[in-house]
Structure formats: structure tokens, C-alpha cells
Amino acid sequence: MCAAAPSAVYYFSRDDTRRVFSEFETTASLPPGTVQGQERLDSISRWDSFAVVEFMSMADEKLGVQLEPAQIAACRQVSDLALLCGFKP
């Protein structure tokens, strides 16, 4: 689990979590519907510094969540990003 995840756990629908996964797919240039959450970020070739900045921008604009690069760097899996955004995978 992401060490930088919020202390409060929010329970949103699977649709909310799927939305984060879908946005991640777009950010990392992955085919739609391929991310399930358990994928390791370091195994995704298109997950680079540009994608991190793009994900931060998306989280702010579409989810209303401001993220810091250090928070994202602490995440290991795509599901950690969902937790960081306040969604329980």
C-alpha cells in the first residue's frame, strides 16, 4: 500500500475506482480496460516523469485532489494511486 495514502479511507463505488484506472490508462497510453489495479508502476514503460505530472493534473482537474510528486513516488501499484486519490479499490 502507498505509504502516502490519506489516513481516512473513503468508500466509493467500483465505478469511481474504475474511473481512476481509466484515467491512468489514458495517462500511461495503455489500452482501455486493461488496468485492474495490481499492476506495478515500475513495470509500466510509459509511467515516467511526464506521466506523473499528467496524472497529478488529471487528479486536480477531474477529481479535485491535489497530489505531490513525493506522494506518487511512494506508490508501488496502480491501486495505490486510487487510494491516494481517496478511492478504495
ChimeraX commands (.cxc) that place a marker at each C-alpha (Angstrom):
marker #1 position 0.00,0.00,0.00 radius 0.5
marker #1 position 1.10,3.53,-0.69 radius 0.5
marker #1 position 2.72,4.99,2.39 radius 0.5
marker #1 position 1.42,8.41,1.45 radius 0.5
marker #1 position -2.24,7.38,1.21 radius 0.5
marker #1 position -4.72,9.52,3.12 radius 0.5
marker #1 position -5.35,8.49,6.71 radius 0.5
marker #1 position -9.11,8.43,6.15 radius 0.5
marker #1 position -10.31,5.69,3.84 radius 0.5
marker #1 position -13.21,6.65,1.63 radius 0.5
marker #1 position -15.58,4.08,0.26 radius 0.5
marker #1 position -16.63,4.87,-3.25 radius 0.5
marker #1 position -18.20,2.69,-5.85 radius 0.5
marker #1 position -16.29,0.44,-8.22 radius 0.5
marker #1 position -17.18,2.99,-10.89 radius 0.5
marker #1 position -15.15,5.62,-9.04 radius 0.5
marker #1 position -12.13,3.33,-8.79 radius 0.5
marker #1 position -12.57,2.27,-12.42 radius 0.5
marker #1 position -12.52,5.97,-13.33 radius 0.5
marker #1 position -9.08,6.37,-11.72 radius 0.5
marker #1 position -7.87,3.25,-13.54 radius 0.5
marker #1 position -9.28,4.58,-16.82 radius 0.5
marker #1 position -7.56,7.93,-16.34 radius 0.5
marker #1 position -4.34,6.06,-15.54 radius 0.5
marker #1 position -4.69,4.06,-18.75 radius 0.5
marker #1 position -5.00,7.29,-20.72 radius 0.5
marker #1 position -2.04,8.87,-18.91 radius 0.5
marker #1 position 0.19,5.80,-19.42 radius 0.5
marker #1 position -1.03,5.21,-23.02 radius 0.5
marker #1 position -2.46,1.79,-22.18 radius 0.5
marker #1 position -5.40,0.14,-23.94 radius 0.5
marker #1 position -8.78,0.88,-22.27 radius 0.5
marker #1 position -9.94,-1.72,-19.75 radius 0.5
marker #1 position -6.54,-3.31,-19.20 radius 0.5
marker #1 position -5.69,-1.94,-15.75 radius 0.5
marker #1 position -7.03,-3.97,-12.83 radius 0.5
marker #1 position -5.09,-2.24,-10.05 radius 0.5
marker #1 position -2.44,-4.78,-9.09 radius 0.5
marker #1 position -0.03,-3.66,-11.84 radius 0.5
marker #1 position 3.32,-2.44,-10.53 radius 0.5
marker #1 position 4.07,1.10,-11.62 radius 0.5
marker #1 position 7.75,0.32,-12.21 radius 0.5
marker #1 position 6.76,-2.33,-14.77 radius 0.5
marker #1 position 4.81,0.11,-16.95 radius 0.5
marker #1 position 7.19,1.56,-19.53 radius 0.5
marker #1 position 5.15,4.70,-20.17 radius 0.5
marker #1 position 4.92,5.56,-16.47 radius 0.5
marker #1 position 7.58,8.26,-16.45 radius 0.5
marker #1 position 8.00,11.77,-15.03 radius 0.5
marker #1 position 5.80,13.25,-17.76 radius 0.5
marker #1 position 3.02,10.75,-16.96 radius 0.5
marker #1 position 3.32,11.58,-13.25 radius 0.5
marker #1 position 2.80,15.28,-13.97 radius 0.5
marker #1 position -0.11,14.46,-16.28 radius 0.5
marker #1 position -1.69,12.22,-13.60 radius 0.5
marker #1 position -1.28,14.98,-11.00 radius 0.5
marker #1 position -3.01,17.44,-13.33 radius 0.5
marker #1 position -5.84,14.98,-14.04 radius 0.5
marker #1 position -6.34,14.30,-10.31 radius 0.5
marker #1 position -6.62,18.01,-9.63 radius 0.5
marker #1 position -8.87,18.89,-12.57 radius 0.5
marker #1 position -11.17,15.86,-12.70 radius 0.5
marker #1 position -11.13,14.53,-9.12 radius 0.5
marker #1 position -10.40,17.67,-7.11 radius 0.5
marker #1 position -7.37,16.05,-5.45 radius 0.5
marker #1 position -4.04,17.87,-5.22 radius 0.5
marker #1 position -1.12,15.44,-5.22 radius 0.5
marker #1 position 2.59,15.98,-4.66 radius 0.5
marker #1 position 5.27,14.15,-6.65 radius 0.5
marker #1 position 6.60,12.57,-3.44 radius 0.5
marker #1 position 3.18,11.07,-2.70 radius 0.5
marker #1 position 3.05,9.46,-6.12 radius 0.5
marker #1 position 6.67,8.29,-5.84 radius 0.5
marker #1 position 5.71,6.37,-2.68 radius 0.5
marker #1 position 3.10,4.37,-4.61 radius 0.5
marker #1 position 4.02,0.94,-5.95 radius 0.5
marker #1 position 0.85,-0.22,-7.72 radius 0.5
marker #1 position -1.90,1.42,-9.73 radius 0.5
marker #1 position -4.31,0.63,-6.87 radius 0.5
marker #1 position -2.09,2.77,-4.60 radius 0.5
marker #1 position -2.83,5.71,-6.88 radius 0.5
marker #1 position -6.56,5.09,-6.43 radius 0.5
marker #1 position -6.08,5.08,-2.65 radius 0.5
marker #1 position -4.08,8.27,-2.88 radius 0.5
marker #1 position -7.00,9.87,-4.74 radius 0.5
marker #1 position -9.34,8.73,-1.96 radius 0.5
marker #1 position -10.84,5.66,-3.65 radius 0.5
marker #1 position -10.74,2.17,-2.18 radius 0.5
marker #1 position -10.00,-0.37,-4.93 radius 0.5
marker link #1:1,2 radius 0.2
marker link #1:2,3 radius 0.2
marker link #1:3,4 radius 0.2
marker link #1:4,5 radius 0.2
marker link #1:5,6 radius 0.2
marker link #1:6,7 radius 0.2
marker link #1:7,8 radius 0.2
marker link #1:8,9 radius 0.2
marker link #1:9,10 radius 0.2
marker link #1:10,11 radius 0.2
marker link #1:11,12 radius 0.2
marker link #1:12,13 radius 0.2
marker link #1:13,14 radius 0.2
marker link #1:14,15 radius 0.2
marker link #1:15,16 radius 0.2
marker link #1:16,17 radius 0.2
marker link #1:17,18 radius 0.2
marker link #1:18,19 radius 0.2
marker link #1:19,20 radius 0.2
marker link #1:20,21 radius 0.2
marker link #1:21,22 radius 0.2
marker link #1:22,23 radius 0.2
marker link #1:23,24 radius 0.2
marker link #1:24,25 radius 0.2
marker link #1:25,26 radius 0.2
marker link #1:26,27 radius 0.2
marker link #1:27,28 radius 0.2
marker link #1:28,29 radius 0.2
marker link #1:29,30 radius 0.2
marker link #1:30,31 radius 0.2
marker link #1:31,32 radius 0.2
marker link #1:32,33 radius 0.2
marker link #1:33,34 radius 0.2
marker link #1:34,35 radius 0.2
marker link #1:35,36 radius 0.2
marker link #1:36,37 radius 0.2
marker link #1:37,38 radius 0.2
marker link #1:38,39 radius 0.2
marker link #1:39,40 radius 0.2
marker link #1:40,41 radius 0.2
marker link #1:41,42 radius 0.2
marker link #1:42,43 radius 0.2
marker link #1:43,44 radius 0.2
marker link #1:44,45 radius 0.2
marker link #1:45,46 radius 0.2
marker link #1:46,47 radius 0.2
marker link #1:47,48 radius 0.2
marker link #1:48,49 radius 0.2
marker link #1:49,50 radius 0.2
marker link #1:50,51 radius 0.2
marker link #1:51,52 radius 0.2
marker link #1:52,53 radius 0.2
marker link #1:53,54 radius 0.2
marker link #1:54,55 radius 0.2
marker link #1:55,56 radius 0.2
marker link #1:56,57 radius 0.2
marker link #1:57,58 radius 0.2
marker link #1:58,59 radius 0.2
marker link #1:59,60 radius 0.2
marker link #1:60,61 radius 0.2
marker link #1:61,62 radius 0.2
marker link #1:62,63 radius 0.2
marker link #1:63,64 radius 0.2
marker link #1:64,65 radius 0.2
marker link #1:65,66 radius 0.2
marker link #1:66,67 radius 0.2
marker link #1:67,68 radius 0.2
marker link #1:68,69 radius 0.2
marker link #1:69,70 radius 0.2
marker link #1:70,71 radius 0.2
marker link #1:71,72 radius 0.2
marker link #1:72,73 radius 0.2
marker link #1:73,74 radius 0.2
marker link #1:74,75 radius 0.2
marker link #1:75,76 radius 0.2
marker link #1:76,77 radius 0.2
marker link #1:77,78 radius 0.2
marker link #1:78,79 radius 0.2
marker link #1:79,80 radius 0.2
marker link #1:80,81 radius 0.2
marker link #1:81,82 radius 0.2
marker link #1:82,83 radius 0.2
marker link #1:83,84 radius 0.2
marker link #1:84,85 radius 0.2
marker link #1:85,86 radius 0.2
marker link #1:86,87 radius 0.2
marker link #1:87,88 radius 0.2
marker link #1:88,89 radius 0.2
view
